[in-house]
Amino acid sequence: MRRPRYQGLLIRIENALNAFMVPATAGLVSAVLIFGLLLGFFALPGQLQASSTDVPLMLYTAPQLEQTMFGTTLSSTGDDSVVIMAYVDANGRVEDYRILSQPEDAGSVLPEVKKILIFTTFRPALSMGRPTSGRAVISFSKISVKG
């Protein structure tokens, strides 16, 4: 009976790999277990808390409202609400806006909304921990204009 030319060589390579894989797998499993046990032993519960000065690990955070000089309601949106998407620059100031929804009689309210947006500041959006421009959605409801 005739065997293929390289069958003996293939069997030797297979036997060598089988002899190597058992110790390698056992070593990998034991290293993971020991590392996990040591990490659990040395990491005390109080050491894993982040301080307030840490940079968030998220890639991007949206701008957040810091202060406004006017009383605005940022709660639920109703039929009389003006909803605006504000484009906030890296310094936290509104550089542009777009009206998403408004009531029919909002023509007299829009100049007042522009004044409110001028004096509104945001905590700027962060990208990889650095200030960048971003967008924020603001809802103004029950704006009363005297005049």
C-alpha positions as CSV (number, residue, x, y, z in Angstrom):
1,M,0.0,0.0,0.0
2,R,1.4,3.3,-1.0
3,R,1.1,6.5,1.2
4,P,1.0,10.1,0.0
5,R,4.4,11.7,-0.2
6,Y,4.2,14.1,2.8
7,Q,1.8,12.1,5.1
8,G,4.5,11.2,7.6
9,L,5.6,14.8,7.9
10,L,2.0,16.0,8.4
11,I,1.5,13.4,11.2
12,R,4.7,14.6,12.9
13,I,3.6,18.3,12.7
14,E,0.2,17.4,14.1
15,N,1.7,15.5,17.0
16,A,4.1,18.4,17.8
17,L,1.1,20.9,17.8
18,N,-0.9,18.6,20.1
19,A,2.0,18.3,22.5
20,F,2.4,22.1,22.5
21,M,-1.3,23.2,22.8
22,V,-2.1,21.5,26.1
23,P,0.6,23.3,28.1
24,A,-0.1,26.6,26.3
25,T,-3.8,26.4,27.1
26,A,-3.2,25.5,30.7
27,G,-0.7,28.4,31.1
28,L,-3.1,30.9,29.6
29,V,-6.0,29.8,31.8
30,S,-3.8,29.9,35.0
31,A,-2.4,33.3,34.1
32,V,-5.9,34.8,33.6
33,L,-7.1,33.3,36.9
34,I,-4.1,34.5,38.9
35,F,-4.3,38.0,37.4
36,G,-8.0,38.1,38.2
37,L,-7.5,37.1,41.8
38,L,-4.6,39.6,42.3
39,L,-6.7,42.4,40.7
40,G,-9.6,41.6,43.0
41,F,-7.3,41.5,46.0
42,F,-5.5,44.8,45.4
43,A,-8.4,46.8,44.1
44,L,-10.1,48.1,47.2
45,P,-13.6,49.5,46.9
46,G,-12.6,53.1,47.7
47,Q,-9.9,53.2,45.0
48,L,-12.2,52.8,42.0
49,Q,-14.2,56.0,42.5
50,A,-13.5,58.9,40.1
51,S,-12.8,62.3,41.4
52,S,-14.7,65.4,40.1
53,T,-11.6,66.7,38.2
54,D,-11.4,63.5,36.0
55,V,-12.0,63.8,32.4
56,P,-15.0,61.8,31.3
57,L,-14.1,58.7,29.4
58,M,-16.9,59.1,26.9
59,L,-15.8,60.1,23.4
60,Y,-18.4,62.9,23.2
61,T,-20.6,64.8,25.7
62,A,-23.3,67.2,24.6
63,P,-23.4,70.9,25.7
64,Q,-25.2,71.5,29.0
65,L,-27.0,74.6,30.1
66,E,-25.1,76.5,32.7
67,Q,-26.8,79.8,33.3
68,T,-29.3,82.1,31.8
69,M,-30.4,85.5,33.0
70,F,-34.0,84.9,32.2
71,G,-36.6,82.5,33.6
72,T,-37.0,79.8,31.0
73,T,-38.9,76.6,31.4
74,L,-36.8,73.6,30.2
75,S,-39.4,71.0,31.0
76,S,-42.0,69.4,28.9
77,T,-43.0,70.8,25.5
78,G,-46.6,71.7,24.8
79,D,-48.5,73.3,22.0
80,D,-47.4,76.8,23.1
81,S,-43.7,75.9,23.3
82,V,-41.0,77.2,21.1
83,V,-38.4,74.5,20.5
84,I,-35.0,75.6,19.3
85,M,-31.8,73.7,18.3
86,A,-28.9,75.9,19.4
87,Y,-25.5,75.6,17.9
88,V,-23.0,76.1,20.8
89,D,-19.4,77.0,20.1
90,A,-16.4,75.7,22.0
91,N,-16.6,78.6,24.5
92,G,-20.2,77.7,25.5
93,R,-21.9,80.6,23.7
94,V,-24.8,80.2,21.2
95,E,-23.5,81.0,17.7
96,D,-26.6,80.1,15.7
97,Y,-30.0,78.5,16.2
98,R,-32.8,76.8,14.2
99,I,-36.4,76.8,15.2
100,L,-37.7,73.2,15.3
101,S,-41.3,74.0,16.3
102,Q,-43.3,77.0,17.2
103,P,-47.0,78.1,17.8
104,E,-48.8,80.1,15.1
105,D,-48.5,83.4,17.0
106,A,-44.7,83.1,17.7
107,G,-43.8,86.1,15.5
108,S,-43.8,88.5,18.4
109,V,-41.9,86.0,20.6
110,L,-38.9,85.5,18.3
111,P,-37.1,88.8,19.1
112,E,-37.3,87.9,22.8
113,V,-36.0,84.4,22.2
114,K,-33.0,86.0,20.4
115,K,-32.2,88.2,23.4
116,I,-32.5,85.1,25.7
117,L,-30.1,83.1,23.6
118,I,-27.5,85.9,23.6
119,F,-27.2,85.8,27.4
120,T,-27.4,82.1,27.8
121,T,-24.2,80.2,28.4
122,F,-23.5,76.4,28.2
123,R,-20.9,74.1,29.4
124,P,-19.4,73.3,26.0
125,A,-19.5,69.9,24.4
126,L,-16.5,67.8,25.0
127,S,-14.8,65.6,22.4
128,M,-12.1,63.4,23.9
129,G,-12.0,65.7,26.9
130,R,-11.5,68.9,24.9
131,P,-14.1,71.6,24.3
132,T,-15.7,71.6,20.9
133,S,-18.8,72.9,19.3
134,G,-22.1,71.0,19.6
135,R,-25.9,71.3,19.5
136,A,-28.5,71.6,22.3
137,V,-32.2,71.5,22.1
138,I,-34.0,74.1,24.2
139,S,-37.7,74.4,24.9
140,F,-39.1,77.8,25.8
141,S,-42.7,77.7,27.1
142,K,-45.0,80.5,28.3
143,I,-42.9,83.4,27.2
144,S,-44.7,86.7,28.0
145,V,-43.7,89.7,26.1
146,K,-44.7,93.1,27.5
147,G,-44.8,96.0,25.2
